[in-house]
């Protein structure tokens, strides 16, 4: 790709991005998860999501993570602590049955479905 085409593509992206209204932009939040990896190591990871449920789904999609100990978001004061470690294998089996990713995203990010 030439420099000229790269600049053109960047400018076109900026034009498209400016046309998106503030209401249409998604408000992703930073979630911190205390997790356990396959090798037994316990550590914290960051994920970005619209809701706590989507953040947990992001972690389910990380095959090297076996358990979630805690998940929180400082921005919203959401805090999810599991009594015992959450084993992700059962969630992965259920997630593998999902065929409509768009519908899943709508369910995971719907504020009406995610009221606690």
Secondary structure, 3 states (H helix, E strand, C coil): CCHHHHHHHHHHHHHHHHCCCHHHCCCCEEEEEEEEECCCCEEEEEEEECCHHHHHHHHHCCCCEEEEEEEEECCCCEEEEEEEEEECHHHHHHHHCCCCHHHHHHHHHCCCCCCC
